[in-house]
Amino acid sequence: MHQPSSTSVKGTETVLVTGGSGFLAGHLIAKLITDGYTVRATIRSSSKEAGARQAVLDAGVDTADRLTFLVADLTVDDGWPEAMQGCTFVHHVASPFPSSDPKNEDEVIRPAKEGTLRVLMFARNAGVKRVIMTSSFAAIGYGHKSKHSFNEEDWSVIDGEVAVPAYHKSKTLAEKAAWDFIGEGQSLELCVINATGIFGPVLSPDLSSSIQIVKNMLTGGMAACPQLYFGVVDVRDAAYLHVLAMLKPEAKGQRIIATSDGGPTSMIGIANIIRRGRPQYARRVPTRELPNFVVRTAALFSPAFRRLLPGLGVSKQIDNSKAISMGWNPRSIEECICDTVDSLVRYKIVEVGGEESGV
């Protein structure tokens, strides 16, 4: 089921979106402008503005005079007072995401935690009403030895017996730091969206790690699928949930999981969806699963395979009832994945025959 094209209440306030050149941010900015808000977005470099603005235009929204970009980096104070000035709401979407586990975990953890606190501090100083922070299921469902059912009450165990990647630690510690900041008696309100894997139509050739999975399947970059399971949420639905979290009084002080109905899916499940729903693009999509013993053997020599081990063969049930209770109706996983494929073809990131375009 689709979300309504706009929320029932048209906004007039100014809203800040951090990480304005990102996948989720592009859809969120488009949604906010559609709903009548004036949007200010932060980017790390002015060189990213043209692409970020084009992404919003490609979402079918005329940015005109209601979207401005400012340069502000999560690691320094410069630019944040100006970015926050006059804003009623802040969507803190930006977060460092490593392409591989760093040698030093602090390379990921420190900027995520300090960047979050920097955004909250300047939001408080500017009189912002509410910050909506994009966290992740990475802060909820990892590091548990035998637990397989999760809701917003759960936190990832980052110092236990089960190994947890640096990114998951960074999301957990950054979110805990945010709640600690709010708990010190700040007037600022906070709501956190804990998203699972975000898929859906791309707005530019700059691909997130989730979308890269689909691209690799389409282009033959994944000969067989490891037995990995994860929740899926459409980027358009994730953006809409951010807006609901901004407007709903009951969202104050809440964590809200963003994941589609139907439970977790697997890598081979995504491949099967592509073959059924978009067979014309599925010539190189994998048809078999990689046995777990092969992954474990490869992990002895490959860091890439080693990172797969904690989640290998583990299916987690994820409760999205809190989001549903707020009027959220997510798209099906099938629609989400098929729309992802269509957008990769539309942007010529993947050719019609399933080849990589070289973009």
MARBA-246333 format. One record per residue (C-alpha): residue number from 1; residue in one letter; chain; x, y, z. Coordinates in nm, 2 decimals. Example, Ala and Ser with C-alpha at 12.3 -4.5 7.8 and 13.67 -1.06 7.14 Angstrom:
i, aa, ch, east, north, up
1, a, A, 1.23, -0.45, 0.78 $
2, s, A, 1.37, -0.11, 0.71 $
REM end
This chain:
i, aa, ch, east, north, up
1, m, A, 0.00, 0.00, 0.00 $
2, h, A, 0.13, 0.34, -0.09 $
3, q, A, 0.16, 0.64, 0.14 $
4, p, A, -0.06, 0.94, 0.06 $
5, s, A, 0.11, 1.18, -0.18 $
6, s, A, 0.12, 1.44, 0.10 $
7, t, A, 0.04, 1.47, 0.47 $
8, s, A, -0.30, 1.62, 0.56 $
9, v, A, -0.14, 1.93, 0.71 $
10, k, A, 0.06, 2.15, 0.48 $
11, g, A, 0.37, 2.29, 0.64 $
12, t, A, 0.50, 2.65, 0.63 $
13, e, A, 0.81, 2.60, 0.85 $
14, t, A, 1.17, 2.57, 0.75 $
15, v, A, 1.31, 2.22, 0.79 $
16, l, A, 1.68, 2.13, 0.79 $
17, v, A, 1.80, 1.80, 0.64 $
18, t, A, 2.16, 1.69, 0.71 $
19, g, A, 2.35, 1.48, 0.45 $
20, g, A, 2.14, 1.64, 0.18 $
21, s, A, 2.32, 1.46, -0.11 $
22, g, A, 2.23, 1.11, 0.02 $
23, f, A, 1.98, 0.85, -0.10 $
24, l, A, 1.72, 0.89, 0.17 $
25, a, A, 1.78, 1.26, 0.20 $
26, g, A, 1.68, 1.32, -0.16 $
27, h, A, 1.35, 1.15, -0.12 $
28, l, A, 1.29, 1.32, 0.21 $
29, i, A, 1.36, 1.66, 0.07 $
30, a, A, 1.12, 1.60, -0.21 $
31, k, A, 0.85, 1.49, 0.03 $
32, l, A, 0.90, 1.79, 0.25 $
33, i, A, 0.88, 2.04, -0.04 $
34, t, A, 0.57, 1.86, -0.17 $
35, d, A, 0.41, 1.91, 0.17 $
36, g, A, 0.48, 2.28, 0.16 $
37, y, A, 0.79, 2.32, 0.37 $
38, t, A, 1.09, 2.53, 0.29 $
39, v, A, 1.40, 2.30, 0.31 $
40, r, A, 1.76, 2.38, 0.40 $
41, a, A, 2.00, 2.09, 0.34 $
42, t, A, 2.36, 2.05, 0.45 $
43, i, A, 2.63, 1.90, 0.22 $
44, r, A, 3.00, 1.84, 0.30 $
45, s, A, 3.12, 2.01, -0.02 $
46, s, A, 2.96, 2.27, -0.25 $
47, s, A, 3.06, 2.03, -0.54 $
48, k, A, 2.77, 1.81, -0.43 $
49, e, A, 2.49, 2.07, -0.47 $
50, a, A, 2.42, 2.03, -0.84 $
51, g, A, 2.38, 1.66, -0.81 $
52, a, A, 2.17, 1.68, -0.50 $
53, r, A, 1.94, 1.94, -0.65 $
54, q, A, 1.90, 1.74, -0.97 $
55, a, A, 1.80, 1.43, -0.76 $
56, v, A, 1.51, 1.62, -0.61 $
57, l, A, 1.41, 1.74, -0.95 $
58, d, A, 1.42, 1.38, -1.08 $
59, a, A, 1.18, 1.29, -0.79 $
60, g, A, 0.93, 1.52, -0.97 $
61, v, A, 0.96, 1.82, -0.74 $
62, d, A, 1.04, 2.17, -0.85 $
63, t, A, 1.29, 2.30, -0.60 $
64, a, A, 1.25, 2.66, -0.72 $
65, d, A, 1.29, 2.89, -0.42 $
66, r, A, 1.22, 2.64, -0.14 $
67, l, A, 1.54, 2.45, -0.13 $
68, t, A, 1.88, 2.59, -0.03 $
69, f, A, 2.21, 2.41, 0.04 $
70, l, A, 2.47, 2.50, 0.29 $
71, v, A, 2.81, 2.35, 0.35 $
72, a, A, 2.85, 2.19, 0.70 $
73, d, A, 3.07, 1.90, 0.80 $
74, l, A, 2.98, 1.68, 1.10 $
75, t, A, 3.34, 1.70, 1.22 $
76, v, A, 3.36, 2.08, 1.27 $
77, d, A, 3.14, 2.35, 1.41 $
78, d, A, 3.16, 2.58, 1.10 $
79, g, A, 2.83, 2.63, 0.92 $
80, w, A, 2.60, 2.47, 1.18 $
81, p, A, 2.47, 2.79, 1.35 $
82, e, A, 2.37, 2.93, 1.00 $
83, a, A, 2.22, 2.60, 0.90 $
84, m, A, 2.00, 2.58, 1.21 $
85, q, A, 1.89, 2.94, 1.22 $
86, g, A, 1.51, 2.97, 1.19 $
87, c, A, 1.44, 2.60, 1.16 $
88, t, A, 1.15, 2.44, 1.34 $
89, f, A, 1.26, 2.08, 1.27 $
90, v, A, 1.58, 1.90, 1.19 $
91, h, A, 1.62, 1.57, 1.01 $
92, h, A, 1.96, 1.43, 1.10 $
93, v, A, 2.01, 1.19, 0.82 $
94, a, A, 2.39, 1.22, 0.76 $
95, s, A, 2.62, 0.95, 0.90 $
96, p, A, 2.95, 0.80, 0.79 $
97, f, A, 2.92, 0.46, 0.62 $
98, p, A, 3.25, 0.28, 0.56 $
99, s, A, 3.29, 0.07, 0.25 $
100, s, A, 3.49, -0.18, 0.46 $
101, d, A, 3.56, -0.23, 0.83 $
102, p, A, 3.84, 0.03, 0.92 $
103, k, A, 4.16, -0.08, 1.09 $
104, n, A, 4.06, 0.15, 1.38 $
105, e, A, 3.69, 0.14, 1.48 $
106, d, A, 3.71, 0.50, 1.60 $
107, e, A, 3.75, 0.62, 1.24 $
108, v, A, 3.37, 0.54, 1.21 $
109, i, A, 3.25, 0.56, 1.57 $
110, r, A, 3.39, 0.90, 1.67 $
111, p, A, 3.26, 1.11, 1.38 $
112, a, A, 2.91, 0.94, 1.41 $
113, k, A, 2.89, 1.01, 1.78 $
114, e, A, 3.04, 1.35, 1.78 $
115, g, A, 2.86, 1.45, 1.47 $
116, t, A, 2.52, 1.36, 1.63 $
117, l, A, 2.60, 1.55, 1.94 $
118, r, A, 2.71, 1.85, 1.73 $
119, v, A, 2.38, 1.86, 1.54 $
120, l, A, 2.18, 1.83, 1.87 $
121, m, A, 2.38, 2.10, 2.04 $
122, f, A, 2.33, 2.35, 1.76 $
123, a, A, 1.97, 2.25, 1.72 $
124, r, A, 1.91, 2.32, 2.09 $
125, n, A, 2.10, 2.65, 2.07 $
126, a, A, 1.89, 2.76, 1.78 $
127, g, A, 1.55, 2.68, 1.94 $
128, v, A, 1.46, 2.39, 1.71 $
129, k, A, 1.15, 2.21, 1.83 $
130, r, A, 1.23, 1.85, 1.73 $
131, v, A, 1.51, 1.65, 1.58 $
132, i, A, 1.43, 1.34, 1.38 $
133, m, A, 1.74, 1.12, 1.38 $
134, t, A, 1.80, 0.85, 1.12 $
135, s, A, 1.94, 0.56, 1.31 $
136, s, A, 1.93, 0.20, 1.20 $
137, f, A, 1.83, -0.16, 1.29 $
138, a, A, 2.20, -0.19, 1.33 $
139, a, A, 2.15, -0.03, 1.67 $
140, i, A, 1.88, -0.28, 1.77 $
141, g, A, 1.93, -0.63, 1.64 $
142, y, A, 2.30, -0.73, 1.65 $
143, g, A, 2.54, -0.89, 1.90 $
144, h, A, 2.27, -1.10, 2.05 $
145, k, A, 2.37, -1.46, 2.11 $
146, s, A, 2.03, -1.63, 2.06 $
147, k, A, 1.76, -1.36, 2.03 $
148, h, A, 1.57, -1.36, 1.70 $
149, s, A, 1.27, -1.13, 1.76 $
150, f, A, 1.32, -0.75, 1.80 $
151, n, A, 1.13, -0.43, 1.87 $
152, e, A, 1.22, -0.08, 1.98 $
153, e, A, 1.30, -0.18, 2.33 $
154, d, A, 1.60, -0.37, 2.21 $
155, w, A, 1.96, -0.25, 2.17 $
156, s, A, 2.25, -0.41, 1.99 $
157, v, A, 2.51, -0.57, 2.23 $
158, i, A, 2.84, -0.42, 2.11 $
159, d, A, 3.07, -0.56, 2.38 $
160, g, A, 2.95, -0.92, 2.41 $
161, e, A, 3.05, -1.26, 2.28 $
162, v, A, 2.91, -1.20, 1.93 $
163, a, A, 3.13, -0.99, 1.70 $
164, v, A, 2.96, -0.66, 1.58 $
165, p, A, 3.10, -0.46, 1.28 $
166, a, A, 3.23, -0.11, 1.34 $
167, y, A, 2.94, 0.05, 1.15 $
168, h, A, 2.68, -0.12, 1.38 $
169, k, A, 2.88, 0.00, 1.69 $
170, s, A, 2.88, 0.35, 1.55 $
171, k, A, 2.50, 0.36, 1.50 $
172, t, A, 2.44, 0.22, 1.85 $
173, l, A, 2.68, 0.45, 2.03 $
174, a, A, 2.56, 0.76, 1.83 $
175, e, A, 2.20, 0.69, 1.91 $
176, k, A, 2.27, 0.62, 2.28 $
177, a, A, 2.47, 0.95, 2.29 $
178, a, A, 2.17, 1.13, 2.14 $
179, w, A, 1.93, 0.99, 2.41 $
180, d, A, 2.17, 1.07, 2.68 $
181, f, A, 2.19, 1.43, 2.56 $
182, i, A, 1.81, 1.47, 2.55 $
183, g, A, 1.79, 1.30, 2.90 $
184, e, A, 2.00, 1.58, 3.05 $
185, g, A, 1.68, 1.79, 3.06 $
186, q, A, 1.71, 1.96, 2.72 $
187, s, A, 1.40, 2.14, 2.58 $
188, l, A, 1.47, 1.98, 2.25 $
189, e, A, 1.25, 1.69, 2.14 $
190, l, A, 1.40, 1.38, 1.98 $
191, c, A, 1.25, 1.10, 1.77 $
192, v, A, 1.47, 0.82, 1.62 $
193, i, A, 1.39, 0.62, 1.31 $
194, n, A, 1.56, 0.28, 1.31 $
195, a, A, 1.56, 0.17, 0.95 $
196, t, A, 1.64, -0.17, 0.81 $
197, g, A, 1.79, -0.20, 0.46 $
198, i, A, 1.68, 0.09, 0.25 $
199, f, A, 1.60, 0.00, -0.11 $
200, g, A, 1.37, 0.17, -0.37 $
201, p, A, 1.42, 0.40, -0.67 $
202, v, A, 1.75, 0.58, -0.70 $
203, l, A, 1.76, 0.94, -0.79 $
204, s, A, 2.12, 0.95, -0.91 $
205, p, A, 2.41, 0.72, -1.01 $
206, d, A, 2.56, 0.75, -0.66 $
207, l, A, 2.45, 0.42, -0.50 $
208, s, A, 2.40, 0.32, -0.14 $
209, s, A, 2.53, -0.01, -0.01 $
210, s, A, 2.18, -0.16, -0.02 $
211, i, A, 2.13, -0.06, -0.38 $
212, q, A, 2.47, -0.20, -0.47 $
213, i, A, 2.34, -0.54, -0.38 $
214, v, A, 2.07, -0.52, -0.64 $
215, k, A, 2.31, -0.38, -0.90 $
216, n, A, 2.56, -0.66, -0.83 $
217, m, A, 2.28, -0.92, -0.89 $
218, l, A, 2.18, -0.76, -1.22 $
219, t, A, 2.53, -0.73, -1.35 $
220, g, A, 2.67, -1.07, -1.26 $
221, g, A, 2.87, -0.95, -0.97 $
222, m, A, 2.72, -1.20, -0.74 $
223, a, A, 2.75, -1.56, -0.87 $
224, a, A, 2.57, -1.71, -0.57 $
225, c, A, 2.39, -1.56, -0.27 $
226, p, A, 2.52, -1.60, 0.09 $
227, q, A, 2.25, -1.71, 0.33 $
228, l, A, 2.19, -1.36, 0.48 $
229, y, A, 1.85, -1.22, 0.59 $
230, f, A, 1.75, -0.86, 0.65 $
231, g, A, 1.46, -0.63, 0.67 $
232, v, A, 1.37, -0.42, 0.37 $
233, v, A, 1.21, -0.07, 0.36 $
234, d, A, 1.13, 0.14, 0.06 $
235, v, A, 1.31, 0.47, 0.06 $
236, r, A, 0.99, 0.66, -0.01 $
237, d, A, 0.82, 0.49, 0.29 $
238, a, A, 1.12, 0.57, 0.51 $
239, a, A, 1.10, 0.93, 0.40 $
240, y, A, 0.73, 0.94, 0.48 $
241, l, A, 0.79, 0.79, 0.82 $
242, h, A, 1.04, 1.07, 0.90 $
243, v, A, 0.77, 1.32, 0.82 $
244, l, A, 0.52, 1.14, 1.04 $
245, a, A, 0.78, 1.14, 1.32 $
246, m, A, 0.82, 1.51, 1.27 $
247, l, A, 0.45, 1.59, 1.30 $
248, k, A, 0.30, 1.33, 1.54 $
249, p, A, 0.29, 1.45, 1.90 $
250, e, A, 0.31, 1.08, 2.02 $
251, a, A, 0.64, 1.04, 1.83 $
252, k, A, 0.82, 1.26, 2.08 $
253, g, A, 1.08, 1.05, 2.27 $
254, q, A, 1.02, 0.74, 2.06 $
255, r, A, 1.23, 0.50, 1.86 $
256, i, A, 1.04, 0.38, 1.56 $
257, i, A, 1.14, 0.08, 1.35 $
258, a, A, 1.11, 0.13, 0.97 $
259, t, A, 1.07, -0.21, 0.79 $
260, s, A, 0.82, -0.35, 0.54 $
261, d, A, 0.56, -0.61, 0.63 $
262, g, A, 0.63, -0.98, 0.58 $
263, g, A, 0.93, -1.03, 0.79 $
264, p, A, 1.30, -1.04, 0.68 $
265, t, A, 1.39, -1.15, 0.33 $
266, s, A, 1.71, -1.32, 0.21 $
267, m, A, 1.96, -1.25, -0.06 $
268, i, A, 1.81, -1.53, -0.27 $
269, g, A, 1.47, -1.40, -0.19 $
270, i, A, 1.56, -1.07, -0.35 $
271, a, A, 1.71, -1.25, -0.65 $
272, n, A, 1.38, -1.45, -0.69 $
273, i, A, 1.18, -1.13, -0.68 $
274, i, A, 1.38, -0.98, -0.96 $
275, r, A, 1.35, -1.30, -1.17 $
276, r, A, 0.97, -1.31, -1.12 $
277, g, A, 0.90, -0.94, -1.14 $
278, r, A, 1.16, -0.82, -1.40 $
279, p, A, 1.26, -1.13, -1.59 $
280, q, A, 1.38, -0.91, -1.89 $
281, y, A, 1.66, -0.79, -1.67 $
282, a, A, 1.74, -1.11, -1.48 $
283, r, A, 1.97, -1.29, -1.72 $
284, r, A, 2.27, -1.26, -1.47 $
285, v, A, 2.08, -1.27, -1.15 $
286, p, A, 2.20, -1.56, -0.92 $
287, t, A, 1.99, -1.87, -0.89 $
288, r, A, 2.15, -2.05, -0.60 $
289, e, A, 2.26, -2.00, -0.25 $
290, l, A, 2.62, -2.02, -0.13 $
291, p, A, 2.66, -2.30, 0.13 $
292, n, A, 2.75, -2.17, 0.47 $
293, f, A, 3.06, -2.38, 0.49 $
294, v, A, 3.19, -2.21, 0.18 $
295, v, A, 3.15, -1.87, 0.33 $
296, r, A, 3.31, -1.98, 0.65 $
297, t, A, 3.61, -2.12, 0.46 $
298, a, A, 3.64, -1.81, 0.25 $
299, a, A, 3.63, -1.60, 0.57 $
300, l, A, 3.96, -1.75, 0.67 $
301, f, A, 4.13, -1.56, 0.39 $
302, s, A, 3.89, -1.27, 0.30 $
303, p, A, 3.78, -0.98, 0.52 $
304, a, A, 3.48, -0.93, 0.30 $
305, f, A, 3.35, -1.28, 0.37 $
306, r, A, 3.45, -1.25, 0.74 $
307, r, A, 3.21, -0.96, 0.78 $
308, l, A, 2.92, -1.19, 0.67 $
309, l, A, 2.98, -1.45, 0.95 $
310, p, A, 2.78, -1.29, 1.24 $
311, g, A, 2.46, -1.28, 1.03 $
312, l, A, 2.50, -1.60, 0.84 $
313, g, A, 2.18, -1.81, 0.84 $
314, v, A, 2.02, -1.59, 1.11 $
315, s, A, 1.66, -1.47, 1.03 $
316, k, A, 1.53, -1.20, 1.26 $
317, q, A, 1.17, -1.11, 1.32 $
318, i, A, 1.13, -0.74, 1.33 $
319, d, A, 0.82, -0.57, 1.48 $
320, n, A, 0.70, -0.26, 1.28 $
321, s, A, 0.37, -0.22, 1.47 $
322, k, A, 0.46, 0.11, 1.63 $
323, a, A, 0.51, 0.27, 1.28 $
324, i, A, 0.18, 0.11, 1.16 $
325, s, A, 0.00, 0.26, 1.46 $
326, m, A, 0.10, 0.61, 1.34 $
327, g, A, -0.06, 0.57, 1.01 $
328, w, A, 0.23, 0.43, 0.81 $
329, n, A, 0.16, 0.18, 0.54 $
330, p, A, 0.47, 0.04, 0.38 $
331, r, A, 0.50, -0.09, 0.02 $
332, s, A, 0.56, -0.46, -0.03 $
333, i, A, 0.91, -0.58, -0.06 $
334, e, A, 0.83, -0.70, -0.42 $
335, e, A, 0.72, -0.35, -0.53 $
336, c, A, 1.02, -0.20, -0.36 $
337, i, A, 1.28, -0.43, -0.53 $
338, c, A, 1.11, -0.41, -0.87 $
339, d, A, 1.11, -0.03, -0.86 $
340, t, A, 1.48, -0.04, -0.76 $
341, v, A, 1.56, -0.24, -1.07 $
342, d, A, 1.36, -0.01, -1.29 $
343, s, A, 1.54, 0.30, -1.16 $
344, l, A, 1.88, 0.14, -1.22 $
345, v, A, 1.79, 0.07, -1.58 $
346, r, A, 1.64, 0.42, -1.62 $
347, y, A, 1.96, 0.58, -1.50 $
348, k, A, 2.16, 0.34, -1.73 $
349, i, A, 2.35, 0.22, -1.43 $
350, v, A, 2.25, -0.13, -1.55 $
351, e, A, 2.18, -0.19, -1.92 $
352, v, A, 1.87, -0.37, -2.03 $
353, g, A, 2.06, -0.69, -2.09 $
354, g, A, 2.17, -0.69, -1.73 $
355, e, A, 2.52, -0.55, -1.80 $
356, e, A, 2.69, -0.28, -1.61 $
357, s, A, 2.69, 0.05, -1.79 $
358, g, A, 3.02, 0.18, -1.66 $
359, v, A, 2.86, 0.48, -1.50 $
REM end
